[in-house]
Amino acid sequence: MSIFANTLSLLSFGQFLLGIPFGMFQSLSLAYANEISPSALHTAAASNVNIDWLLGQLLSSAVMLLQEAKTGYWAWRSAFPLVLIFAITLLVFISALAPESPVWLVRKGEVEKAKEVLSKLCVNGLERDSCVTERLRDISQTVEEESRSSTGGWRQVFCGVNRRRTLLTCGTWGIQGLVGTALLGMSAYYFKNAGLDVHQSLFLTLGRHNLGIFGTIGSWFLMGKFGRRTVLLSGLGVACPLQVTIGGLGIAPSTDSSLSWAVSILLICFSLVYNVSIAPVGYAILPELPSNQMRQKTLSTARVVYLLLNLVNYVLLPYMLNPDAWDCAAKTGFFYFGTSAVCLAWAYFYIPETKPWTTSAMNWLFEHKTKARSFAKAHVPSDYYQAGSKELVETPMSVNHSV
């Protein structure tokens, strides 16, 4: 519909319809990646969503660069067939290769099918059977515990222990919409308004996407060494001074292009920081915060919050950047410094370290109202396993309670 639209209303309606499957993918992909991957691969599997976003943006920027000087019917329509090509490729791939979630199968009572799926997902070798047995036991135990504690309806998303988990999930995804990602999304427009020509603007945007991909890959090693919470707080801590500096350059007097280049380079630095910490860590944490039973509903709720924040962003930001409107230009950095500082403070007090724990251990920690800053060093009863380890944590935990 968007390819052959000849009116603005038809084009808008086509994009509206396209948003429905996009919205489904945005929450389903995280839940699915978490449920089929072993604990050791949760970080790479979930944060790979950020690479997928960057690849899509890279491709769209490349198409715009190629079509920069062209006019006519296909000047802007040529991007839409690419969406169709990727959609068909994904449909074939998912239909042929992607297995059903073993968590969903166990929840539906199809344990044998879940065992078959796990046998395909576990590495071939002598330890394959023990891997299948361990993962199936952990999934079954978690599903059984969660079925006793709640019914799994939408009302449960905001009730009891799940309320805290939902708020944390919404806040974690909301951070991505509050730290200035909309400014990155409109970076090519900003570069052009700052005095760079269209060609330079698109090349800088391409470079930003490439750096982001390498940054996300680097985040896997950082999260493995330092943990999710530490990397996220560090990223937010670096983002704040970058935003202040960008805003400060916006009020500095300058008549040449050096200021525009300086702000552009700082935006690229902020993009790198975002893609090495805030974005991939957020995607890694998000599916680990809800319980198995409430994961999809909680992630869907959090995604709606994120999209609403982005809606506000993309209404306000054009006014901020447009020379004929508010003309804030680089001074927009001050606005996002304020929101980033709030996100940093909130994350410090509320976002827990999820790295060492299985879903059943996370359930126990939330049920005992463990403080966010105590998660990393917590000790759980011997009924719960630590992710990536066959040893049980046997030391009783002295739980720090939070309201």
C-alpha positions, -999 to 999 in steps of 0.1 A, spaced: 0 0 0 28 24 9 47 16 -23 18 26 -46 2 53 -24 -6 84 -44 -20 105 -15 -7 114 19 -37 99 36 -32 65 19 5 66 27 -2 73 63 -28 45 65 -3 21 50 23 31 76 -3 27 103 -11 -9 92 27 -16 90 30 -5 126 8 -34 139 32 -62 130 61 -40 140 46 -35 174 42 -73 178 78 -80 168 92 -54 192 80 -72 223 78 -108 211 114 -109 199 128 -102 234 106 -127 251 113 -154 225 151 -148 226 152 -151 263 131 -183 264 150 -203 238 186 -192 246 206 -207 275 215 -183 304 250 -178 290 237 -164 258 209 -142 272 230 -111 268 240 -116 232 205 -129 222 186 -100 237 210 -72 229 212 -84 193 178 -67 189 197 -34 190 220 -46 162 189 -54 141 176 -19 147 210 -4 137 212 -26 106 177 -14 95 187 23 101 220 17 83 202 3 53 176 31 52 204 57 54 223 40 26 191 41 4 187 78 11 223 84 2 219 66 -31 186 84 -38 199 118 -27 200 135 -61 171 116 -77 136 129 -83 105 112 -96 82 84 -87 107 60 -71 129 87 -54 113 80 -20 93 48 -27 124 27 -33 128 21 4 95 3 9 102 -28 -13 132 -35 10 108 -38 39 88 -64 19 120 -83 10 131 -86 47 96 -95 58 94 -124 33 129 -136 43 120 -135 80 88 -154 74 107 -182 55 134 -183 82 110 -184 112 88 -210 95 117 -233 86 142 -230 115 128 -212 145 115 -237 172 86 -230 195 94 -216 229 101 -245 254 86 -223 282 53 -219 263 52 -257 256 58 -266 293 31 -241 303 7 -258 279 16 -292 293 35 -304 262 66 -315 281 78 -340 255 77 -314 227 96 -290 250 122 -317 255 125 -322 217 130 -284 213 157 -283 240 175 -312 225 179 -292 193 190 -261 211 216 -278 233 250 -284 219 257 -320 206 281 -340 229 283 -360 260 266 -333 281 237 -328 258 213 -350 278 223 -333 311 218 -299 295 183 -308 283 174 -323 317 187 -293 337 169 -267 315 137 -287 314 138 -290 352 144 -253 357 116 -243 333 92 -268 349 100 -257 384 96 -220 375 63 -226 356 49 -246 385 58 -220 411 44 -192 390 11 -210 383 6 -214 421 11 -177 428 -9 -161 400 -34 -167 373 -14 -149 346 -42 -125 335 -36 -89 325 -47 -77 359 -18 -95 375 6 -72 356 -1 -45 381 -8 -66 412 14 -78 441 51 -85 433 44 -81 396 37 -44 401 73 -37 410 85 -59 381 62 -41 356 73 -6 368 110 -16 365 104 -30 330 85 1 319 112 24 334 141 4 318 125 7 284 115 43 291 151 52 296 158 46 260 132 71 251 143 98 276 180 100 271 179 116 236 175 87 211 150 108 192 178 134 186 199 105 172 169 95 150 168 130 136 206 134 135 207 137 97 182 166 99 202 183 126 235 179 107 219 196 77 204 224 97 238 229 115 254 238 82 266 205 67 254 196 33 231 166 27 259 143 15 280 150 46 249 146 69 241 112 54 277 100 56 279 110 92 247 91 99 260 60 82 292 62 103 271 66 134 252 34 127 284 14 120 299 26 152 267 16 170 269 -20 157 305 -24 169 296 -7 202 268 -32 208 291 -62 201 316 -46 226 288 -44 252 286 -82 253 321 -83 268 314 -54 292 282 -69 305 300 -103 309 327 -87 330 310 -59 349 273 -68 349 242 -51 334 236 -26 361 272 -13 362 274 -8 325 240 9 323 248 33 351 282 41 335 266 48 302 240 71 318 268 88 337 288 95 305 257 106 286 249 134 310 281 154 305 279 148 268 244 163 267 256 193 287 285 199 264 263 197 233 239 222 249 268 245 259 281 246 224 246 256 214 250 289 232 286 295 222 290 323 196 305 310 163 303 320 127 322 292 110 315 255 105 338 243 133 310 245 159 287 224 137 314 198 133 321 198 170 284 192 179 281 166 152 311 147 166 297 149 201 264 134 188 283 105 173 301 100 206 268 100 224 255 75 199 285 52 206 279 55 244 242 48 239 249 17 218 276 3 240 257 6 272 221 20 275 205 3 245 220 -32 246 219 -34 284 183 -23 284 174 -51 259 194 -76 280 176 -66 313 141 -63 299 132 -100 294 149 -109 327 128 -87 349 93 -102 345 83 -137 355 80 -164 328 42 -163 332 39 -125 329 68 -119 305 49 -112 273 23 -91 289 48 -71 309 70 -65 279 40 -54 258 30 -29 285 66 -16 287 68 -12 249 36 9 249 51 32 275 83 35 254 63 43 223 42 69 241 74 86 253 87 85 217 55 100 204 60 130 227 97 131 216 89 132 179 62 159 184 85 182 204 118 176 187 110 190 153 99 222 170 132 223 189 154 217 159 134 237 132 150 271 126 115 285 118 100 272 151 118 272 185 153 270 169 169 254 200 194 235 178 223 222 199 207 237 231 183 207 229 211 189 247 202 208 279 167 193 278 180 157 274 206 163 301 177 169 325 159 137 314 191 117 314 200 129 349 166 118 362 171 84 345 205 80 361 191 87 396 161 64 391 183 36 377 207 38 406 180 33 432 157 9 414 173 -12 386 187 -45 400 216 -66 387 201 -95 369 232 -112 355 238 -140 380 203 -152 383 179 -177 367 142 -168 364 133 -188 395 160 -170 416 147 -137 403 112 -147 414 125 -154 449 144 -121 451 114 -101 441 91 -120 464 114 -112 493 115 -75 483 152 -74 479 167 -40 473 180 -33 438 215 -26 451 215 -60 469 207 -82 440 243 -88 428 255 -101 462 224 -118 473 223 -155 484 192 -175 477 181 -208 492 196 -240 478 165 -247 457 176 -221 432 204 -223 407 227 -195 396 228 -190 358 258 -205 341 268 -225 372 260 -260 383 267 -251 419 239 -243 443 240 -212 465 236 -226 499 243 -196 522 210 -182 537 204 -147 526 200 -118 549 174 -100 529 173 -62 527 137 -52 523 124 -22 503 90 -7 503 
